[in-house]
Amino acid sequence: MKKGNKIIKSLEFIAIFILIISFITLAYCVYVSIKTEKDYSTAYNAKKTATANEIEYDNQDISNIIENVNNSVVGISKIKNKGSTIFFEDGAADLGLGTGFIVSQDGYIVTNYHVSGEKNSICYVTLEDGRNYKANVAWADKDMDLSVIKINANNLSYLNLGDSDNIKIAQSVYAIGNPIGYEFQRTVTSGIISGLDRTIKLEEEDKTYYMEDLIQTDATINPGNSGGPLIDKYGNVIGVN
């Protein structure tokens, strides 16, 4: 009888021991679960705050960059001779308005051929501070629709040229120009690189030609933006609008 009681007590002890271990294990699991959830919540909130701060910083940073870039964006005007182009349906005695950007401190400016006109022709430049200059077209290529013009000025703020070979689809870009005229001068629009190595067919004066290796962007571009810079988030020029 005594031996039976000992067995029963031993079983009771084992059962109590198992219950205690089970309770401790359960309590520990609950603790770990709560702590993990708390740590995850803390980490998530920290990441969320960091992301918000990063976005705010990026916005402030690009605003400062755009402000500096604007100092080097110019307005360009030229009386268009009678004719018809893909850019102006009726070019008869219309005042062609476009954009350009300074690329050297001594007054070299890049723009579009259809904005400046042919080599050795004259156009007119308005700087960010309101100064006006007569410019000579130093180089022009109709097929590329690019030109370089020169004004007689020094100590100008100028833009850095980036490497368009390294840009990628979906990369953020910003277009600057004078859409619809000087009333909206230095308008900034943003977008992404939508496509690379694009080719378009152009027909003008009964001639057909192609423009190749073009950058496609969804940043809003209007006629007066022609010749303005397309820049990356660092303020480097990667294209011409």
C-alpha positions as CSV (number, residue, x, y, z in Angstrom):
1,M,0.0,0.0,0.0
2,K,2.9,2.3,0.9
3,K,4.6,1.5,-2.4
4,G,1.4,2.4,-4.3
5,N,1.2,5.8,-2.5
6,K,4.8,6.5,-3.5
7,I,4.0,5.8,-7.1
8,I,1.0,8.0,-7.0
9,K,3.0,10.9,-5.4
10,S,5.7,10.5,-7.9
11,L,3.2,10.7,-10.7
12,E,1.6,13.8,-9.1
13,F,5.1,15.4,-8.8
14,I,5.9,14.7,-12.5
15,A,2.5,16.1,-13.5
16,I,3.0,19.2,-11.5
17,F,6.5,19.6,-12.9
18,I,5.3,19.2,-16.4
19,L,2.5,21.8,-15.8
20,I,5.1,24.2,-14.4
21,I,7.4,23.8,-17.3
22,S,4.5,24.1,-19.7
23,F,3.4,27.4,-18.0
24,I,6.9,28.8,-18.1
25,T,7.3,27.9,-21.8
26,L,3.9,29.4,-22.6
27,A,4.8,32.6,-20.7
28,Y,8.1,32.8,-22.5
29,C,6.5,32.4,-25.9
30,V,4.0,35.1,-25.1
31,Y,6.8,37.4,-23.9
32,V,8.8,36.8,-27.1
33,S,5.8,37.3,-29.3
34,I,4.9,40.6,-27.6
35,K,8.6,41.8,-27.7
36,T,9.0,40.8,-31.4
37,E,5.8,42.6,-32.3
38,K,6.9,45.7,-30.4
39,D,10.4,45.6,-32.0
40,Y,8.8,45.2,-35.4
41,S,6.5,48.1,-34.7
42,T,9.4,50.3,-33.5
43,A,11.5,49.3,-36.6
44,Y,8.6,50.0,-38.9
45,N,7.9,53.4,-37.4
46,A,11.6,54.2,-37.5
47,K,11.8,53.2,-41.2
48,K,8.7,55.1,-42.0
49,T,10.1,58.2,-40.3
50,A,13.4,57.8,-42.0
51,T,11.7,57.4,-45.4
52,A,9.6,60.5,-44.8
53,N,12.7,62.4,-43.8
54,E,14.5,61.1,-46.9
55,I,11.7,62.2,-49.2
56,E,11.6,65.6,-47.5
57,Y,15.4,65.9,-47.9
58,D,15.3,64.9,-51.5
59,N,12.5,67.4,-52.2
60,Q,14.5,70.2,-50.6
61,D,17.7,69.1,-52.3
62,I,16.1,69.1,-55.8
63,S,14.5,72.5,-55.1
64,N,17.9,73.9,-54.4
65,I,19.4,72.3,-57.5
66,I,16.6,73.6,-59.7
67,E,17.1,77.1,-58.3
68,N,20.8,77.0,-59.3
69,V,20.0,75.5,-62.7
70,N,17.5,78.2,-63.5
71,N,20.3,80.8,-63.3
72,S,21.8,79.2,-66.5
73,V,18.5,78.8,-68.5
74,V,17.9,81.5,-71.0
75,G,15.1,82.7,-73.3
76,I,15.8,82.8,-77.0
77,S,13.7,84.7,-79.6
78,K,14.1,85.0,-83.4
79,I,11.9,86.3,-86.2
80,K,11.0,83.3,-88.3
81,N,11.1,83.7,-92.1
82,K,8.0,82.7,-94.1
83,G,7.7,79.0,-94.3
84,S,6.2,75.9,-92.7
85,T,7.8,73.5,-90.3
86,I,6.9,70.6,-88.1
87,F,7.3,73.0,-85.1
88,F,5.4,76.0,-86.5
89,E,2.4,75.4,-88.8
90,D,2.6,79.0,-90.0
91,G,6.0,80.5,-89.6
92,A,5.2,83.7,-91.5
93,A,6.7,86.6,-89.6
94,D,6.0,84.9,-86.3
95,L,8.2,85.6,-83.3
96,G,9.8,82.3,-82.5
97,L,10.3,81.8,-78.8
98,G,12.4,79.1,-77.3
99,T,14.9,78.2,-74.6
100,G,18.6,77.5,-74.2
101,F,21.1,76.8,-71.5
102,I,24.5,78.2,-70.9
103,V,27.4,75.7,-71.1
104,S,30.4,78.0,-70.5
105,Q,31.1,81.1,-68.4
106,D,32.1,83.1,-71.5
107,G,28.7,82.9,-73.2
108,Y,28.3,79.7,-75.2
109,I,24.7,78.5,-75.2
110,V,23.1,75.2,-76.4
111,T,19.6,75.2,-78.0
112,N,17.6,73.7,-80.9
113,Y,18.3,74.5,-84.5
114,H,14.7,75.4,-85.1
115,V,15.0,77.9,-82.3
116,S,18.2,79.7,-83.2
117,G,18.3,79.2,-87.0
118,E,21.2,78.3,-89.2
119,K,24.9,78.9,-88.7
120,N,26.0,82.6,-88.7
121,S,22.5,83.8,-88.3
122,I,21.4,86.1,-85.4
123,C,19.0,85.5,-82.5
124,Y,18.3,87.2,-79.2
125,V,19.0,86.0,-75.7
126,T,17.4,87.0,-72.4
127,L,19.3,86.0,-69.3
128,E,17.7,85.1,-65.9
129,D,18.5,88.5,-64.5
130,G,16.8,90.3,-67.5
131,R,19.8,91.3,-69.5
132,N,19.4,91.0,-73.3
133,Y,22.1,90.1,-75.8
134,K,22.3,89.6,-79.6
135,A,23.7,86.1,-80.2
136,N,25.5,84.7,-83.2
137,V,24.9,81.0,-84.2
138,A,28.4,79.5,-84.0
139,W,27.4,76.0,-85.0
140,A,24.2,74.3,-86.2
141,D,23.0,70.9,-87.3
142,K,19.5,70.7,-88.8
143,D,19.4,66.9,-88.8
144,M,20.3,66.8,-85.1
145,D,18.1,69.9,-84.4
146,L,20.9,71.3,-82.3
147,S,22.9,74.5,-82.3
148,V,25.4,76.4,-80.3
149,I,25.1,80.2,-80.0
150,K,27.5,82.8,-78.6
151,I,26.8,86.0,-76.7
152,N,29.4,88.6,-75.7
153,A,29.3,88.0,-71.9
154,N,31.6,86.6,-69.2
155,N,31.5,85.2,-65.7
156,L,28.2,83.4,-66.4
157,S,26.7,80.5,-64.4
158,Y,26.7,77.4,-66.6
159,L,25.4,73.9,-66.4
160,N,27.4,70.7,-66.2
161,L,26.8,68.1,-69.0
162,G,26.0,64.6,-67.8
163,D,26.4,61.3,-69.5
164,S,23.3,60.3,-71.4
165,D,24.7,56.8,-72.0
166,N,24.3,56.0,-68.3
167,I,20.7,57.0,-67.9
168,K,18.0,54.3,-67.2
169,I,14.3,53.9,-67.9
170,A,12.2,55.1,-65.0
171,Q,14.9,57.5,-63.8
172,S,13.6,60.8,-62.5
173,V,14.2,63.8,-64.8
174,Y,13.2,67.5,-64.9
175,A,12.5,69.7,-67.9
176,I,13.0,73.4,-67.8
177,G,11.9,75.9,-70.4
178,N,9.7,78.8,-71.4
179,P,6.4,77.2,-72.5
180,I,4.0,79.4,-74.4
181,G,6.3,82.4,-74.1
182,Y,8.1,84.4,-71.5
183,E,5.0,84.8,-69.3
184,F,5.8,81.3,-68.1
185,Q,9.6,81.5,-68.3
186,R,11.7,78.8,-66.5
187,T,8.7,76.5,-65.9
188,V,9.8,73.2,-64.3
189,T,8.1,69.9,-65.1
190,S,9.1,66.5,-63.7
191,G,8.7,63.0,-65.0
192,I,10.7,59.9,-65.7
193,I,12.7,58.4,-68.6
194,S,10.0,56.6,-70.5
195,G,12.2,55.1,-73.3
196,L,15.6,55.2,-74.8
197,D,17.1,55.0,-78.3
198,R,13.8,56.2,-79.9
199,T,13.7,57.1,-83.6
200,I,11.1,59.5,-85.2
201,K,10.3,60.2,-88.8
202,L,10.1,63.8,-89.8
203,E,8.7,65.3,-93.0
204,E,9.6,68.9,-93.9
205,E,9.7,70.8,-97.2
206,D,9.0,67.6,-99.2
207,K,12.0,65.9,-97.5
208,T,11.9,62.9,-95.1
209,Y,14.6,62.4,-92.5
210,Y,14.9,60.6,-89.2
211,M,16.1,61.7,-85.8
212,E,17.7,58.8,-83.8
213,D,19.0,58.0,-80.3
214,L,16.3,60.1,-78.8
215,I,15.2,60.1,-75.1
216,Q,11.5,59.7,-74.4
217,T,10.1,61.3,-71.2
218,D,6.7,61.9,-69.8
219,A,7.7,65.3,-68.4
220,T,5.3,67.9,-69.9
221,I,6.9,69.7,-72.8
222,N,5.3,72.6,-74.7
223,P,6.6,74.4,-77.8
224,G,8.5,77.1,-75.9
225,N,10.4,74.4,-74.0
226,S,12.4,73.7,-77.1
227,G,16.1,73.9,-76.5
228,G,15.8,73.8,-72.7
229,P,17.7,71.3,-70.6
230,L,16.5,68.0,-69.4
231,I,18.4,67.4,-66.2
232,D,18.8,64.5,-63.7
233,K,18.4,64.8,-59.9
234,Y,21.9,66.1,-59.6
235,G,21.4,69.0,-62.0
236,N,23.4,67.5,-64.8
237,V,22.1,68.0,-68.4
238,I,21.3,64.7,-70.0
239,G,19.2,65.9,-72.9
240,V,17.8,68.8,-74.8
241,N,14.0,69.3,-74.9
